[in-house]
C-alpha cells in the first residue's frame, strides 16, 4: 500500500516537473537553510547523492548556495522565491492527488 501511495505522489509531482528526491529536499529546505551534510543525514542518503540533487535544483533556480559567514568551508542551501512557489504548487498537487484517492 505504501508503494502505491508513493507512486501516486510521484505521478502528482510529475505534473510540476519534480522527482520524489527533489521534492523531499525542497520540503527540508522549506524549513530553512541547511548544509548538504545535514540534508544527507535527514534523508538517510549519501552526501554525493544530495549534492547531485541540489546541483540540479540550483541549475533550475530553485535553490541557492550561500557561504556560511562563520565558516568559509561550509555552504548552506536555501530555497529561492521560485523554489518556494514550486514547493507550494507541488504540495497542492500531492494533496489533490491523495485527497482524490482518500475520497
DSSP file (Angstrom, degrees, kcal/mol; ACC not computed):
  #  RESIDUE AA STRUCTURE BP1 BP2  ACC     N-H-->O    O-->H-N    N-H-->O    O-->H-N    TCO  KAPPA ALPHA  PHI   PSI    X-CA   Y-CA   Z-CA
    1    1 A X     >        0   0    0      0, 0.0     4,-2.3     0, 0.0     5,-0.2   0.000 360.0 360.0 360.0 -42.0    0.0    0.0    0.0
    2    2 A X  H  >  +     0   0    0      1,-0.2     4,-2.6     2,-0.2     5,-0.2   0.906 360.0  52.6 -62.5 -40.9    2.8    2.4    0.9
    3    3 A X  H  > S+     0   0    0      1,-0.2     4,-2.0     2,-0.2    -1,-0.2   0.884 109.1  49.9 -62.9 -38.2    4.5    1.7   -2.5
    4    4 A X  H  > S+     0   0    0      2,-0.2     4,-1.9     1,-0.2    -1,-0.2   0.899 111.1  48.3 -67.6 -40.3    1.2    2.5   -4.3
    5    5 A X  H  X S+     0   0    0     -4,-2.3     4,-2.1     2,-0.2    -2,-0.2   0.907 109.8  52.4 -65.8 -40.2    0.8    5.8   -2.4
    6    6 A X  H  X S+     0   0    0     -4,-2.6     4,-2.4     1,-0.2    -2,-0.2   0.888 107.7  52.7 -61.7 -38.3    4.4    6.7   -3.2
    7    7 A X  H  X S+     0   0    0     -4,-2.0     4,-2.2     2,-0.2    -1,-0.2   0.894 107.4  51.4 -64.5 -39.0    3.7    6.1   -6.9
    8    8 A X  H  X S+     0   0    0     -4,-1.9     4,-2.1     2,-0.2    -2,-0.2   0.882 109.0  50.6 -65.4 -37.5    0.7    8.4   -6.7
    9    9 A X  H  X S+     0   0    0     -4,-2.1     4,-2.5     2,-0.2    -2,-0.2   0.922 109.2  51.6 -64.0 -43.5    2.9   11.1   -5.1
   10   10 A X  H  X S+     0   0    0     -4,-2.4     4,-1.7     1,-0.2    -2,-0.2   0.900 109.3  50.2 -59.8 -41.1    5.4   10.6   -7.9
   11   11 A X  H  X S+     0   0    0     -4,-2.2     4,-0.8     1,-0.2    -1,-0.2   0.896 110.4  49.6 -64.6 -40.2    2.6   11.0  -10.5
   12   12 A X  H >< S+     0   0    0     -4,-2.1     3,-0.7     1,-0.2     4,-0.3   0.907 110.7  50.2 -63.9 -41.1    1.4   14.2   -8.8
   13   13 A X  H ><>S+     0   0    0     -4,-2.5     5,-1.9     1,-0.2     3,-1.5   0.799  97.9  66.9 -69.3 -29.2    5.0   15.6   -8.8
   14   14 A X  H ><5S+     0   0    0     -4,-1.7     3,-1.2     1,-0.3    -1,-0.2   0.835  92.0  63.9 -60.0 -30.7    5.5   14.8  -12.5
   15   15 A X  T <<5S+     0   0    0     -4,-0.8    -1,-0.3    -3,-0.7    -2,-0.2   0.714 109.9  37.1 -66.6 -20.3    2.8   17.5  -13.1
   16   16 A X  T < 5S-     0   0    0     -3,-1.5    -1,-0.3    -4,-0.3    -2,-0.2   0.173 118.7-109.2-115.3  15.1    5.2   20.1  -11.7
   17   17 A X  T < 5S+     0   0    0     -3,-1.2     2,-0.3     1,-0.2    -3,-0.2   0.908  74.9 128.1  60.1  48.3    8.3   18.6  -13.1
   18   18 A X      < -     0   0    0     -5,-1.9     2,-0.2    -8,-0.2    -1,-0.2  -0.963  49.7-139.7-129.0 149.5    9.8   17.3   -9.8
   19   19 A X     >  -     0   0    0     -2,-0.3     4,-2.5     1,-0.1     5,-0.2  -0.617  33.3-107.1 -95.2 165.8   11.1   13.9   -8.7
   20   20 A X  H  > S+     0   0    0     -2,-0.2     4,-2.6     1,-0.2     5,-0.2   0.917 120.6  50.6 -61.0 -44.1   10.4   12.5   -5.3
   21   21 A X  H  > S+     0   0    0      1,-0.2     4,-2.0     2,-0.2    -1,-0.2   0.906 111.4  49.0 -61.4 -38.9   14.0   13.1   -4.1
   22   22 A X  H  > S+     0   0    0      2,-0.2     4,-2.5     1,-0.2    -2,-0.2   0.919 111.5  49.5 -63.7 -42.7   13.8   16.7   -5.3
   23   23 A X  H  X S+     0   0    0     -4,-2.5     4,-2.4     2,-0.2    -2,-0.2   0.918 108.9  51.6 -62.5 -44.9   10.5   17.2   -3.5
   24   24 A X  H  X S+     0   0    0     -4,-2.6     4,-2.0     1,-0.2    -1,-0.2   0.900 111.3  48.3 -60.1 -40.3   11.9   15.8   -0.3
   25   25 A X  H  X S+     0   0    0     -4,-2.0     4,-2.7     2,-0.2     5,-0.2   0.917 109.7  51.3 -66.3 -43.2   14.8   18.1   -0.5
   26   26 A X  H  X S+     0   0    0     -4,-2.5     4,-1.7     1,-0.2    -2,-0.2   0.895 107.8  53.6 -61.3 -39.0   12.6   21.1   -1.2
   27   27 A X  H  X S+     0   0    0     -4,-2.4     4,-0.5     2,-0.2    -1,-0.2   0.947 110.9  45.5 -59.9 -48.4   10.5   20.2    1.8
   28   28 A X  H >< S+     0   0    0     -4,-2.0     3,-1.2     1,-0.2     4,-0.2   0.907 113.4  49.1 -62.9 -41.6   13.5   20.2    4.1
   29   29 A X  H >< S+     0   0    0     -4,-2.7     3,-1.4     1,-0.3    50,-0.5   0.748  98.4  68.9 -71.3 -21.7   14.9   23.4    2.7
   30   30 A X  H 3< S+     0   0    0     -4,-1.7    -1,-0.3     1,-0.3    -2,-0.2   0.716  94.4  57.8 -65.3 -19.7   11.4   25.0    3.2
   31   31 A X  T << S-     0   0    0     -3,-1.2    -1,-0.3    -4,-0.5     2,-0.2   0.562 127.2 -73.4 -85.1 -10.3   12.2   24.7    6.9
   32   32 A X    <   -     0   0    0     -3,-1.4    -1,-0.4    -4,-0.2    45,-0.1  -0.680  69.5 -36.8 136.7 169.2   15.3   26.8    6.5
   33   33 A X        +     0   0    0     -2,-0.2     2,-0.3    -3,-0.1    45,-0.2  -0.284  58.1 179.0 -62.5 139.9   18.9   26.8    5.2
   34   34 A X  E     -A   77   0A   0     43,-1.8    43,-3.0     4,-0.0     2,-0.2  -0.993  28.3-117.1-143.1 149.0   20.8   23.5    5.7
   35   35 A X  E  >  -A   76   0A   0     -2,-0.3     4,-2.2    41,-0.2     3,-0.4  -0.508  34.4-112.3 -77.9 154.3   24.2   22.2    4.8
   36   36 A X  H  > S+     0   0    0     39,-0.5     4,-2.7     1,-0.2     5,-0.2   0.856 117.8  56.6 -56.9 -36.6   24.4   19.2    2.4
   37   37 A X  H  > S+     0   0    0      1,-0.2     4,-2.1     2,-0.2    -1,-0.2   0.901 107.4  47.5 -64.4 -39.7   25.7   17.0    5.2
   38   38 A X  H  > S+     0   0    0     -3,-0.4     4,-2.3     2,-0.2    -2,-0.2   0.892 112.1  50.3 -67.7 -39.0   22.6   17.8    7.4
   39   39 A X  H  X S+     0   0    0     -4,-2.2     4,-2.3     2,-0.2    -2,-0.2   0.925 109.8  50.6 -63.3 -44.2   20.3   17.1    4.4
   40   40 A X  H  X>S+     0   0    0     -4,-2.7     5,-1.9     1,-0.2     4,-1.0   0.911 110.6  49.6 -60.4 -43.1   22.0   13.8    3.7
   41   41 A X  H  <5S+     0   0    0     -4,-2.1     3,-0.4     1,-0.2    -1,-0.2   0.927 112.6  46.4 -62.3 -45.4   21.6   12.8    7.4
   42   42 A X  H  <5S+     0   0    0     -4,-2.3    -1,-0.2     1,-0.2    -2,-0.2   0.848 118.1  42.2 -67.2 -33.6   17.9   13.7    7.4
   43   43 A X  H  <5S-     0   0    0     -4,-2.3    -1,-0.2    -5,-0.2    -2,-0.2   0.528 105.2-128.7 -90.3  -6.5   17.2   11.9    4.1
   44   44 A X  T  <5 +     0   0    0     -4,-1.0     2,-0.3    -3,-0.4    -3,-0.2   0.912  69.0 116.1  57.4  45.9   19.4    8.9    5.0
   45   45 A X  S   <S-     0   0    0     -5,-1.9    -1,-0.2    -6,-0.1    -2,-0.1  -0.835  71.8 -82.7-132.2 172.2   21.4    9.1    1.8
   46   46 A X     >  -     0   0    0     -2,-0.3     4,-1.8     1,-0.1     5,-0.2  -0.372  34.8-118.3 -75.9 156.9   25.0    9.8    0.9
   47   47 A X  H  > S+     0   0    0      1,-0.2     4,-2.7     2,-0.2     5,-0.2   0.899 114.5  55.1 -62.2 -41.4   26.3   13.3    0.7
   48   48 A X  H  > S+     0   0    0      1,-0.2     4,-2.1     2,-0.2    -1,-0.2   0.875 105.8  53.6 -61.0 -33.7   27.2   12.9   -3.0
   49   49 A X  H  > S+     0   0    0      2,-0.2     4,-1.9     1,-0.2    -1,-0.2   0.929 110.7  45.5 -63.2 -44.4   23.6   11.9   -3.7
   50   50 A X  H  X S+     0   0    0     -4,-1.8     4,-3.0     1,-0.2     5,-0.2   0.919 110.3  54.3 -64.3 -43.4   22.4   15.1   -2.0
   51   51 A X  H  X S+     0   0    0     -4,-2.7     4,-2.8     1,-0.2    -1,-0.2   0.903 107.3  51.0 -58.9 -42.1   24.9   17.2   -3.9
   52   52 A X  H  X S+     0   0    0     -4,-2.1     4,-1.6     2,-0.2    -1,-0.2   0.913 112.9  44.5 -62.0 -43.9   23.7   15.8   -7.2
   53   53 A X  H  X S+     0   0    0     -4,-1.9     4,-1.9     2,-0.2    -2,-0.2   0.925 114.4  49.0 -67.2 -44.1   20.1   16.6   -6.5
   54   54 A X  H  X S+     0   0    0     -4,-3.0     4,-2.8     1,-0.2     5,-0.2   0.902 106.2  57.6 -63.0 -40.4   20.9   20.0   -5.1
   55   55 A X  H  X S+     0   0    0     -4,-2.8     4,-2.4    -5,-0.2    -1,-0.2   0.915 107.5  47.9 -55.0 -44.1   23.0   20.8   -8.2
   56   56 A X  H  X S+     0   0    0     -4,-1.6     4,-1.2     1,-0.2    -1,-0.2   0.885 112.3  48.3 -64.7 -39.3   20.0   20.1  -10.4
   57   57 A X  H  <>S+     0   0    0     -4,-1.9     5,-2.6     2,-0.2     6,-1.0   0.855 110.8  51.2 -70.2 -34.7   17.8   22.4   -8.3
   58   58 A X  H ><5S+     0   0    0     -4,-2.8     3,-1.6     4,-0.2    -2,-0.2   0.924 107.4  53.4 -65.1 -44.2   20.4   25.1   -8.3
   59   59 A X  H 3<5S+     0   0    0     -4,-2.4    -1,-0.2     1,-0.3    -2,-0.2   0.815 108.8  50.0 -60.8 -30.7   20.6   24.9  -12.1
   60   60 A X  T 3<5S-     0   0    0     -4,-1.2    -1,-0.3    -5,-0.1    -2,-0.2   0.481 116.5-115.3 -86.4  -3.0   16.8   25.3  -12.3
   61   61 A X  T < 5S+     0   0    0     -3,-1.6    22,-0.4    -4,-0.3    21,-0.3   0.693  86.7 113.3  79.3  18.1   17.0   28.4  -10.0
   62   62 A X  S   <S+     0   0    0     -5,-2.6    18,-2.3     1,-0.2     2,-0.3   0.706  76.5  31.9 -93.7 -23.8   15.0   26.7   -7.2
   63   63 A X  E     -B   79   0A   0     -6,-1.0     2,-0.4    16,-0.3    16,-0.2  -0.969  66.4-159.0-133.6 146.3   17.8   26.6   -4.6
   64   64 A X  E     -B   78   0A   0     14,-3.0    14,-2.5    -2,-0.3     2,-0.5  -0.955  15.3-132.3-125.6 150.6   20.8   28.8   -4.0
   65   65 A X  E     -B   77   0A   0     -2,-0.4     2,-0.4    12,-0.2    12,-0.2  -0.870  22.8-170.5-101.5 130.5   24.0   28.1   -2.2
   66   66 A X  E     -B   76   0A   0     10,-3.3    10,-3.4    -2,-0.5     2,-0.1  -0.979  23.1-121.3-123.1 128.8   25.1   30.6    0.4
   67   67 A X  E     -B   75   0A   0     -2,-0.4     2,-0.5     8,-0.2     8,-0.2  -0.392  31.7-112.6 -64.6 143.6   28.5   30.7    2.1
   68   68 A X  E >   -B   71   0A   0      6,-2.3     3,-0.8     3,-0.6     6,-0.2  -0.677  19.1-148.2 -77.1 121.1   28.4   30.4    5.9
   69   69 A X  T 3  S+     0   0    0     -2,-0.5     3,-0.2     1,-0.2    -1,-0.2   0.764  97.0  48.5 -64.2 -23.0   29.6   33.7    7.3
   70   70 A X  T 3  S+     0   0    0      1,-0.3     2,-0.3     2,-0.0    -1,-0.2   0.652 123.3  25.9 -89.9 -16.2   31.1   31.9   10.3
   71   71 A X  E X   - B   0  68A   0     -3,-0.8     3,-1.9     3,-0.2    -3,-0.6  -0.829  61.4-160.5-152.3 104.5   33.0   29.2    8.4
   72   72 A X  E 3  S+     0   0A   0     -2,-0.3    -1,-0.1     1,-0.3    -3,-0.1   0.661  91.3  63.9 -64.4 -15.4   34.1   29.7    4.8
   73   73 A X  E 3  S+     0   0A   0     -6,-0.1     2,-0.3    -5,-0.0    -1,-0.3   0.695  94.1  74.6 -79.4 -18.4   34.4   26.0    4.3
   74   74 A X  E <   -     0   0A   0     -3,-1.9    -6,-2.3    -6,-0.2     2,-0.4  -0.701  60.4-166.9-100.5 147.6   30.7   25.5    4.8
   75   75 A X  E     - B   0  67A   0     -2,-0.3   -39,-0.5    -8,-0.2     2,-0.4  -0.997   8.8-149.2-131.3 136.2   27.9   26.3    2.4
   76   76 A X  E     -AB  35  66A   0    -10,-3.4   -10,-3.3    -2,-0.4     2,-0.4  -0.838   9.5-140.6-104.5 144.6   24.2   26.4    3.2
   77   77 A X  E     +AB  34  65A   0    -43,-3.0   -43,-1.8    -2,-0.4     2,-0.3  -0.881  25.5 174.9-103.2 133.5   21.4   25.6    0.7
   78   78 A X  E     - B   0  64A   0    -14,-2.5   -14,-3.0    -2,-0.4     2,-0.2  -0.954  32.4-104.6-135.5 155.3   18.3   27.7    0.7
   79   79 A X  E     - B   0  63A   0    -50,-0.5   -16,-0.3    -2,-0.3     2,-0.1  -0.537  29.7-140.6 -75.7 142.9   15.1   27.9   -1.4
   80   80 A X     >  -     0   0    0    -18,-2.3     4,-2.3    -2,-0.2     5,-0.2  -0.408  35.3 -96.6 -86.7 175.3   14.8   30.8   -3.8
   81   81 A X  H  > S+     0   0    0      1,-0.2     4,-2.2     2,-0.2     5,-0.2   0.896 129.9  51.4 -59.9 -39.4   11.4   32.5   -4.3
   82   82 A X  H  > S+     0   0    0    -21,-0.3     4,-2.5     1,-0.2    -1,-0.2   0.874 108.1  52.1 -64.9 -37.0   10.9   30.2   -7.4
   83   83 A X  H  > S+     0   0    0    -22,-0.4     4,-2.4   -21,-0.2    -2,-0.2   0.902 109.3  48.8 -65.4 -41.5   11.7   27.2   -5.2
   84   84 A X  H  X S+     0   0    0     -4,-2.3     4,-2.1     2,-0.2    -2,-0.2   0.905 111.9  49.3 -64.3 -41.1    9.1   28.3   -2.6
   85   85 A X  H  X S+     0   0    0     -4,-2.2     4,-2.2     2,-0.2    -2,-0.2   0.916 112.4  47.1 -64.7 -43.4    6.5   28.8   -5.3
   86   86 A X  H  X S+     0   0    0     -4,-2.5     4,-2.9     2,-0.2    -2,-0.2   0.890 109.9  53.6 -67.1 -37.9    7.2   25.4   -6.9
   87   87 A X  H  X S+     0   0    0     -4,-2.4     4,-2.7     2,-0.2    -1,-0.2   0.913 108.8  49.5 -61.1 -42.1    7.1   23.7   -3.5
   88   88 A X  H  X S+     0   0    0     -4,-2.1     4,-2.1     2,-0.2    -2,-0.2   0.912 112.5  47.5 -63.2 -42.1    3.7   25.2   -2.8
   89   89 A X  H  X S+     0   0    0     -4,-2.2     4,-2.3     2,-0.2    -2,-0.2   0.909 112.4  49.4 -64.2 -42.2    2.5   24.0   -6.2
   90   90 A X  H  X S+     0   0    0     -4,-2.9     4,-2.7     2,-0.2     5,-0.2   0.917 109.5  51.5 -64.1 -43.4    3.9   20.5   -5.6
   91   91 A X  H  X S+     0   0    0     -4,-2.7     4,-2.7     1,-0.2    -1,-0.2   0.913 110.6  49.3 -58.4 -42.6    2.2   20.4   -2.2
   92   92 A X  H  X S+     0   0    0     -4,-2.1     4,-2.4     2,-0.2    -2,-0.2   0.907 111.4  48.8 -64.7 -41.8   -1.1   21.3   -3.8
   93   93 A X  H  X S+     0   0    0     -4,-2.3     4,-2.5     2,-0.2    -2,-0.2   0.927 113.7  46.1 -63.1 -45.1   -0.7   18.6   -6.5
   94   94 A X  H  X S+     0   0    0     -4,-2.7     4,-2.8     2,-0.2     5,-0.3   0.923 112.8  50.0 -64.8 -44.2    0.2   16.0   -3.9
   95   95 A X  H  X S+     0   0    0     -4,-2.7     4,-2.3    -5,-0.2    -1,-0.2   0.905 112.5  47.5 -61.6 -42.1   -2.7   17.0   -1.6
   96   96 A X  H  X S+     0   0    0     -4,-2.4     4,-2.3     2,-0.2    -2,-0.2   0.938 113.3  47.6 -64.0 -46.8   -5.2   16.9   -4.5
   97   97 A X  H  X S+     0   0    0     -4,-2.5     4,-1.6     1,-0.2    -2,-0.2   0.932 116.4  42.4 -62.7 -47.1   -4.0   13.5   -5.7
   98   98 A X  H  X S+     0   0    0     -4,-2.8     4,-2.4     1,-0.2    -1,-0.2   0.845 112.1  55.5 -70.5 -32.4   -4.0   11.9   -2.3
   99   99 A X  H  X S+     0   0    0     -4,-2.3     4,-1.9    -5,-0.3    -1,-0.2   0.894 106.0  51.6 -64.4 -39.6   -7.4   13.6   -1.5
  100  100 A X  H  < S+     0   0    0     -4,-2.3    -1,-0.2     2,-0.2    -2,-0.2   0.892 111.2  47.9 -62.7 -39.5   -8.9   12.0   -4.6
  101  101 A X  H  < S+     0   0    0     -4,-1.6    -2,-0.2     1,-0.2    -1,-0.2   0.916 112.0  48.7 -68.1 -42.7   -7.6    8.6   -3.5
  102  102 A X  H  <        0   0    0     -4,-2.4    -1,-0.2     1,-0.3    -2,-0.2   0.812 360.0 360.0 -67.3 -28.7   -9.0    9.0    0.0
  103  103 A X     <        0   0    0     -4,-1.9    -1,-0.3    -5,-0.2    -2,-0.2   0.470 360.0 360.0 -79.4 360.0  -12.3   10.1   -1.3
